[in-house]
Amino acid sequence: MDGSTRKCDLTIQAKSQLSGCPDLTRNCRERGSTRMGCPNQSIELRLNSAGYKGEEINELLPDFITERNTTVGLTWFPSVYGPENLTLVITVSIIVAEFAKGFVTELSKDLYRWSKSKILPLLKRKRSPYGQIVIQLLDASIYYDQGRLQEPSRADKFAEFLNELPAIVTRVDSSLTKEWEAQFDESTATWTVKPVTPVKE
């Protein structure tokens, strides 16, 4: 490991059961299996330890973590976007086609409420926050790089992405490619989705 990849920022990982799947069993979680309408899911907040401290970390924890055993781990990651970088990684063990049928709607509601009540207020107190969101499904990943969130309207797009996630997912064709990038087009005030790497005709 060279100097450019040494561990230098803190990750808080909270694996939780969301409202979209109220009856997820312990055996289902341990086997990593999926029942119809009940995919395994996890949420990971990646924070730079130089930019987020103590009470701020507790402040970010979502209200929808259940009373069941919740894994909260602390890990170090390389920092490339500065001390106030925040990356939200949502992993769901389901394919895009099934995810888009309804489960994503409930997940989106939870994530949107969480971002509006906890994530955005904290980001807006920072001097130069940088926001990213990653959605990882079995057959595709969706990336949203908000960049610097110094203007309040730009910070709001972080939450708006989560609110628009059901519509965004319907535009992902996992048969073409596995990695997709979501962007907000300021000129048309619409969300667009395109392959990270251009698809050959």
C-alpha positions, 0 to 999 in steps of 0.5 A: 500500500503506497502513500496515495492509498493509505487509510485516511477517512472514517466510514460508518456502516449501518446495515439495517432493515427498511420499511419496505421489508418488515418481516426480514428474518435472521436466517434470511440475513445470515444466508444472504438469500432473498425472498420475493419482496424481501431483499437483503439491504444495507446502508453505508455512510462514508465520512472523512474523519477530519470533517465529521466528529462525535455528535455529528456522526450520531446525528446522521444515523437514520431513524428507520434502523430497527430494534433487531441486531444492527451492524455498525462498523467503523472503517478507514477509507482513502480520502479524495474529495476533502474532509467534508465528503459524504458518500451514501451507499445503498446495497439491495440484493435484487435485480433492476427489473424487480427493484423497479416494480415497487420495492424502490418506492418504499425505499425511496420514501425512507431515504428521502425523509432521512436525507431531508431531516438529518443529512441535508441539515448537517451538509448545509452547516459545512463550509465545503461539503461534497456529496455522492450516492451509490445504488448497488443492485445485483445486476447494475449500479447507479452513481450520482456525484453531486459534487460541491454542495456549497449552494443550498439549492445544490445540496437539495439535489442530494435529497431530490435524487433519492425522491426521484429514485423510482423514476430513475431506476426505470431508465436503467437497462442492465442488459446494456451495461452494469454501471450507470450515472444519474445527472440533473439537467439544469436546462430542462429541470429533469433527471437523466441516466446514461451508461458510465462507459458509452455502449457500443452499437 
